[in-house]
């Protein structure tokens, strides 16, 4: 009689989960969405852990913080990187942040002053 896999073991799932572990830079990302809304995230980028009914955390590691930052930028939900300076201060992540900030609409308070936009009418 040979070795039998336990019925609850999913070898692909185990492999994917292990692809997100053991790299140089740890990753911890608080996601402002319940696990069910982001369960489509590949397990190869991290393990989802519930925080509460509205949030979850993505925990893993990467050897390329710039690539990981780009991947996070594509998430259609609000998130915050937790206590991972290698990821938040990586030059590629910083450049990406600047590029994304340039795409965001400026609020009225942060728009640069332009005389034609701020003309006062005199009566």
Secondary structure, DSSP 8 states (H G I E B T S, - for coil): ------TT--HHHHHHHHHTSS-SEEEEEEESS-HHHHTTS-GGG-EEEE-SSS-EEEEEEES-HHHHHHHHHT-SS-EEE-S-HHHHS-HHHHHHHHHHHHHS---TTTS---TTTS-----
